[in-house]
Amino acid sequence: MKSKIITIDQSTSATKSMLFSEEYELIRRVNISHHQYYPKAGWVEHDAEEIYRNVLTSVADLMKEEQADEECAYSLAITNQRETVVVWNKNTGKPVYNAIVWQCLRGAYICKELKEKGYSDMVRKKSGLLIDPYFSASGVKWILDNVEGSRDAAEQGELLMGTIDSWLIWKLTNGKRHVTDYTNASRTLLFNIHTLDWDDELLNLFTIPRSMMPRALPCDSVFGETTVNGLFGEPVAIAGVLGDSHGALAGQMCFEEGQGKATYGTGSSVMVNIGERVVAAPDGLVTSIGFAAFGKVYYAFEGNIHCTGATINWLEKKLNMISTSGEIEEWAVSVEDNGGAYFVPAFTGLGAPWWQPEVKAAILGMTLATGKAHILRAALESIAYQVKDLVSAMTQQAGINLRELRVDGGPTKNKFLMQFQADLLQVPVNCSDMEEASALGAAIMNGFARNVRAGFKDVVALRSNNKRIMPVTDGGKMELLYRGWTNTVRQLIK
């Protein structure tokens, strides 16, 4: 019987539903944006119910063009923005508060207090992560401490929590399945990456009852069944779930130790597969579960950048410096260099490897000769510099020899950015033919879950290397530019 895979890619800015063939060819997609809420400076929220409605609408729109075919079977896969967390009442099915987004800094004071009390080493050894508001735990604690009645309801077993995948699965299965996958769990600060279970000491540290937690499963599991609110006459399997950066790692076919990728989105993730053994990450980076399949768990070093694509969006939507995101490249190449200007897009603090949540965005090095083109070029360059920060930490401190960087995401269409990235790293940049690498990774895990694919080798041959960008600029010149960036950042974190 012919089969197709519906992949939901629930990202920070939108919900994309995509239809893949069993050979992982993208047939069509539907994209629906959702609102961003900023109730206070540094706070970022989403309406979880709006996100669920958008999932239903996008899947329904996706299926409108499908011809009725009794010989075609469907299944559902999910990839999602990771650390964003929802707390909801299991009896009413309603969130007690908006979803707290990974960009939100409201938990900074909670994290600061825990670090000052000396919990950093314990947390890192168990979770692989740093104590930071970027991860889910402080957001959940904030809700329980500040939303009236939430703490009591949680203690009485009435509240559930989960990352966006868990919330969507619970809704899609009409509350029958409260589950997540290992990758999303590993980004909460509450999951022990050694035991592959929620850790009581971490839960107690953030005062979160264990009864709130979803069951964690490998990525290539069947997570439940759904009719997608009656869209399908018979339930279809929800099979294959993982966080978006992990989805891109799988979608980029980084199945072997030492293979790495960079995903350019609202923020960016650089991730390198380190194999089946937990290894302490270099300073400024974290160790997460890369993916779990075929009874094995593969770990990864990762560094996360808070603002990359979001910087371009800010220039377009808030400052009106460009009318479309694609216009920025034309401005960037209209000048020979950045004119000495460096744009540090710390709109929600600095992520890895700096981890300075209090730092604010700034443009330094401007003179009276600085023009609009220099600022726009500096903004684009800042994306590449931040990726270089992470790659340097991985290669220099961890001894990893990166032979090429596999990249995906919307900004990879920007030729200037990709060439600048290759020149800065002095290694080839390999752009995926599949822009939606995260969704592809979820579809791949879906195939594993349904026993359609017997192993990694079955899918590796699907990767194409046609878009390989080679370095063309002298490494010495690029090192000088990069030194200017690091000096600028250090001025802000003093």
PyMOL commands that set and color helices and strands:
alter all, ss='L'
color gray80, all
select helices_A, chain A and resi 48-63+108-116+120-127+137-146+150-155+164-172+182-185+200-205+210-212+244-251+309-317+327-332+372-398+410-413+415-425+437-449+457-460+475-493
alter helices_A, ss='H'
color red, helices_A
select strands_A, chain A and resi 2-10+14-21+26-33+45-46+72-80+85-89+99-100+159-163+179-181+191-192+197-198+215-217+222-226+236-243+260-264+268-275+286-293+296-305+342-344+362-364+405-408+429-431+467-469
alter strands_A, ss='S'
color yellow, strands_A
deselect
rebuild
show_as cartoon
